[in-house]
Amino acid sequence: MDNSDGITIHILDKEYMIACSEDERHDLQRSAEYLDSKMREIRDSGKIIGSDRIAVMAALNISHELLTKDGGSTKSEASVGNRIRSIQEKIDDALYRSRQLEI
């Protein structure tokens, strides 16, 4: 469900409200779907238990994919790094708000 201030995404059956501009919504939704699929792959393998550990492994796998896809070029790394940091900040904010609701 979208609203004027952001978008609601679902990752591993949990809902997160992420603030973003209208022009970022499509990319954010695609990113969330990709992350969800990677986390489900890791969870379904049965080798890693716990959402936090699954998220870290997914992040490492995705980072590795991005860095090896571009041949490790430093210009691409800087751009990708900035995007990753921006998305990570949004995820951290959503997780913090989600934890506050649970308390």
N, C-alpha and C positions, 0 to 999 in steps of 0.2 A: 504494500500500500504506500503510495507516494503522497507527499504533501508539499507545500510551497517551500519549506525549509530544508527538505532532505528526502531521504528514501529509507524504506524499511527493507532490510535484507535478511535472508535466512541462511545460517551456517550451522551445520550439524543439528538441525531441528531447533535451533535457538534463533530468536528474532532480535535484530539490532537496528536501532534508528540511527542513521548516519546523516549528519548535516553536510549538504553539498549544494553547489549551484545547479541550476537547470542543465547547463551544458556538460556537467560532470556525471549526471545520473546514469546515462547509458554505459559509460566506461566502468563506473563503480558497480553497476549491476552485473556486468560481464565479469569483472574481477571477483566479485562475491561468488558467482556461480562457479568460476574456475577454482577458487579457494575451497569452496564446499566440496567439489568433486575430488580434489587432491586430499583433503582431510578425510573424506569417506573412504578413499582407497587405502589410506594409512590405517584408519580404524578397522576396516574390514579385513586387513591382512592379519589382524589379531596379535601382532608383535608389539604394539604400543598401546598402553592403556592410559586414559586420562586426557581430557580435552586440552589442557595446557601443553602436554607433551606432544600430542597430535598436531597442535597448532605450530609448535616450534619446528617439528620435523617437516611439516608442509612448507613453512616459510623457508627453511634451508633448501628444500628441494626446488622450490620456485626460484629462489635466488640463484641457485646453481644453474638452472635452466636458462635464466636470463643472461647470466654472465658467460656461459659457454655458447649460447646462441649467437652472440655478437662477437665472438672471438676474443672476448676480454678487453675490448678497446676501452681506453680510459674515458673518452668522451661519452660513450654509451653508458659506462658505469656511473658517471656523474649524473646523467639524466635519469637513469633507472634508480639510482640511489635517492635522488630527490623525490621521485614518485613514490618509492617504497616508504620513505620517511613520512610523506604526507598521508599515505594510506594507513601506515602504522599509527600515526597520531589519531586519526579518525577511529580506528579500531580500539585503541587504548581508551579513548574517551567513551566510546559506546560500552566497552567492558566495564569501565568504572561506574557509569550510570546504571548498568545492569546489576552490578554487585550492590550498589546502594539500594536498589529496589528490593533485593533479596533480604537485606538486613532489616 
